[in-house]
Amino acid sequence: MAWTVSFEPRALGELKKVDRPAQRRVARFLQERIAGNHDPRDFGKPLTSDKVGLWRYRIGQYRIVCRIDNERRAVLVLRIAHRKDVYR
């Protein structure tokens, strides 16, 4: 069974601000690697400190911060931003 990927409104707004080639890379990554894989944790790293429970994925200079729900087999994208801004 495949994983579903959904976006919070903030993440969609951030994705629109990213340049077109980066938007395509992010979309391709989420579709092929995350939704098409048996475990979305294979490609990311868990966050620590005040962001425990969240996962991050690296796509070039951009980071995707997500919450993974095992019961629903869903990945909720919370943030998409440049690496210098995403954790603020």
Backbone as CSV, one residue per row, in Angstrom:
resi,resn,N_x,N_y,N_z,CA_x,CA_y,CA_z,C_x,C_y,C_z
1,MET,0.844,-1.187,0.000,0.000,0.000,0.000,0.884,1.243,0.000
2,ALA,0.563,2.191,-0.827,1.366,3.406,-0.973,1.030,4.425,0.121
3,TRP,1.940,5.320,0.320,1.756,6.417,1.264,1.104,7.587,0.546
4,THR,0.305,8.351,1.279,-0.271,9.565,0.710,0.495,10.765,1.240
5,VAL,0.618,11.782,0.408,1.308,13.010,0.784,0.310,14.152,0.709
6,SER,0.187,14.905,1.801,-0.688,16.072,1.812,0.095,17.270,2.343
7,PHE,-0.423,18.454,2.078,0.270,19.688,2.420,-0.576,20.550,3.346
8,GLU,0.079,21.175,4.321,-0.574,22.220,5.082,-0.599,23.466,4.209
9,PRO,-1.542,24.372,4.425,-1.600,25.592,3.607,-0.296,26.390,3.615
10,ARG,0.367,26.446,4.752,1.633,27.172,4.833,2.680,26.568,3.893
11,ALA,2.738,25.243,3.849,3.709,24.566,2.982,3.407,24.822,1.512
12,LEU,2.134,24.848,1.141,1.773,25.149,-0.249,2.200,26.564,-0.625
13,GLY,2.001,27.504,0.284,2.427,28.875,0.038,3.934,28.979,-0.112
14,GLU,4.656,28.245,0.719,6.115,28.258,0.633,6.589,27.613,-0.665
15,LEU,5.909,26.560,-1.100,6.278,25.894,-2.348,6.103,26.835,-3.542
16,LYS,5.062,27.652,-3.519,4.828,28.603,-4.613,5.912,29.672,-4.691
17,LYS,6.569,29.961,-3.577,7.620,30.984,-3.542,8.968,30.467,-4.047
18,VAL,9.099,29.165,-4.134,10.341,28.540,-4.587,10.387,28.607,-6.111
19,ASP,11.587,28.707,-6.690,11.698,28.779,-8.145,11.190,27.492,-8.810
20,ARG,10.819,27.580,-10.085,10.182,26.467,-10.799,10.998,25.178,-10.813
21,PRO,12.298,25.237,-11.126,13.050,23.967,-11.114,13.042,23.288,-9.738
22,ALA,13.130,24.069,-8.682,13.089,23.493,-7.332,11.699,22.936,-7.027
23,GLN,10.655,23.597,-7.510,9.295,23.075,-7.319,9.156,21.699,-7.958
24,ARG,9.706,21.559,-9.144,9.632,20.269,-9.839,10.413,19.190,-9.097
25,ARG,11.604,19.552,-8.597,12.405,18.574,-7.846,11.687,18.131,-6.583
26,VAL,11.077,19.091,-5.878,10.341,18.766,-4.651,9.158,17.861,-4.974
27,ALA,8.384,18.222,-5.991,7.209,17.423,-6.362,7.615,16.016,-6.791
28,ARG,8.665,15.915,-7.593,9.139,14.607,-8.049,9.617,13.771,-6.862
29,PHE,10.352,14.386,-5.947,10.847,13.688,-4.764,9.683,13.135,-3.944
30,LEU,8.689,13.978,-3.676,7.557,13.540,-2.864,6.757,12.441,-3.558
31,GLN,6.606,12.545,-4.859,5.821,11.558,-5.588,6.561,10.230,-5.735
32,GLU,7.828,10.286,-6.139,8.553,9.056,-6.426,9.155,8.401,-5.193
33,ARG,9.760,9.191,-4.351,10.477,8.615,-3.214,9.599,8.394,-1.991
34,ILE,8.760,9.352,-1.677,7.978,9.254,-0.444,6.688,8.467,-0.682
35,ALA,5.853,8.911,-1.614,4.573,8.229,-1.857,4.784,6.848,-2.464
36,GLY,5.824,6.673,-3.251,6.043,5.406,-3.927,6.885,4.402,-3.172
37,ASN,7.259,4.706,-1.949,8.147,3.835,-1.183,7.367,3.129,-0.070
38,HIS,7.911,2.035,0.419,7.254,1.312,1.510,7.491,1.974,2.868
39,ASP,8.535,2.795,3.006,8.799,3.496,4.261,9.404,4.863,3.963
40,PRO,8.687,5.947,4.257,9.199,7.289,3.965,10.410,7.672,4.818
41,ARG,10.708,6.899,5.840,11.864,7.201,6.692,13.193,6.835,6.030
42,ASP,13.135,6.090,4.928,14.352,5.670,4.240,15.160,6.839,3.692
43,PHE,14.515,7.950,3.388,15.181,9.052,2.721,15.369,10.285,3.596
44,GLY,14.860,10.274,4.818,14.919,11.458,5.669,15.659,11.212,6.961
45,LYS,15.641,12.242,7.784,16.251,12.163,9.107,15.277,12.721,10.137
46,PRO,15.256,12.139,11.326,14.384,12.676,12.370,14.961,13.982,12.927
47,LEU,14.086,14.895,13.278,14.522,16.143,13.892,14.606,15.963,15.406
48,THR,15.347,16.842,16.041,15.571,16.743,17.485,15.101,18.010,18.189
49,SER,15.381,18.094,19.455,15.050,19.188,20.377,13.553,19.480,20.348
50,ASP,13.147,20.687,20.025,11.727,21.043,20.098,10.925,20.522,18.906
51,LYS,11.573,19.893,17.948,10.896,19.360,16.768,10.900,17.829,16.735
52,VAL,11.000,17.212,17.892,10.984,15.748,17.980,9.655,15.241,17.430
53,GLY,9.717,14.181,16.640,8.525,13.615,16.033,8.351,14.034,14.584
54,LEU,9.132,15.020,14.153,9.074,15.474,12.767,10.259,14.918,12.000
55,TRP,10.103,14.838,10.688,11.159,14.340,9.815,11.519,15.402,8.802
56,ARG,12.755,15.378,8.340,13.179,16.320,7.314,13.774,15.579,6.133
57,TYR,13.544,16.147,4.960,14.101,15.625,3.724,14.899,16.739,3.069
58,ARG,16.013,16.384,2.476,16.903,17.352,1.842,16.803,17.223,0.331
59,ILE,16.491,18.332,-0.325,16.462,18.395,-1.777,17.301,19.606,-2.168
60,GLY,18.566,19.384,-2.448,19.479,20.485,-2.774,19.586,21.447,-1.612
61,GLN,19.308,22.716,-1.859,19.382,23.747,-0.825,18.083,23.858,-0.023
62,TYR,17.081,23.068,-0.370,15.780,23.163,0.281,15.548,21.983,1.212
63,ARG,14.714,22.231,2.212,14.352,21.203,3.180,12.835,21.092,3.240
64,ILE,12.374,19.871,3.412,10.953,19.593,3.605,10.806,19.038,5.012
65,VAL,9.967,19.649,5.813,9.702,19.179,7.174,8.318,18.548,7.168
66,CYS,8.240,17.300,7.656,6.998,16.515,7.583,6.679,15.839,8.911
67,ARG,5.425,15.469,9.008,4.970,14.604,10.101,4.492,13.315,9.450
68,ILE,4.936,12.186,9.983,4.593,10.880,9.415,3.570,10.202,10.321
69,ASP,2.457,9.773,9.721,1.390,9.095,10.446,1.325,7.648,9.964
70,ASN,1.817,6.741,10.791,1.865,5.321,10.417,0.489,4.694,10.251
71,GLU,-0.448,5.048,11.115,-1.765,4.432,11.072,-2.500,4.733,9.771
72,ARG,-2.405,5.961,9.306,-3.065,6.362,8.057,-2.177,6.184,6.841
73,ARG,-0.902,5.868,7.082,0.093,5.780,6.016,0.111,7.083,5.220
74,ALA,0.248,8.179,5.987,0.206,9.509,5.389,1.401,10.331,5.850
75,VAL,1.857,11.194,4.952,2.928,12.144,5.252,2.337,13.529,5.068
76,LEU,2.389,14.339,6.126,1.881,15.703,6.089,3.062,16.652,5.978
77,VAL,3.126,17.400,4.891,4.212,18.363,4.674,3.862,19.636,5.430
78,LEU,4.748,20.015,6.357,4.512,21.194,7.186,5.232,22.427,6.667
79,ARG,6.459,22.256,6.169,7.265,23.382,5.700,8.085,22.965,4.498
80,ILE,8.299,23.913,3.588,9.234,23.768,2.472,9.944,25.095,2.355
81,ALA,11.235,25.105,2.628,11.962,26.372,2.597,13.453,26.122,2.397
82,HIS,14.171,27.205,2.139,15.620,27.149,2.025,16.194,26.689,3.348
83,ARG,17.313,26.021,3.305,17.885,25.422,4.507,18.207,26.434,5.590
84,LYS,18.475,27.690,5.226,18.812,28.706,6.233,17.571,29.212,6.965
85,ASP,16.381,29.006,6.387,15.152,29.556,6.965,14.178,28.519,7.518
86,VAL,14.330,27.281,7.151,13.273,26.295,7.407,13.081,25.987,8.886
87,TYR,14.085,26.077,9.714,13.937,25.668,11.120,13.600,26.822,12.037
88,ARG,13.405,27.987,11.506,13.082,29.163,12.341,11.630,29.196,12.678
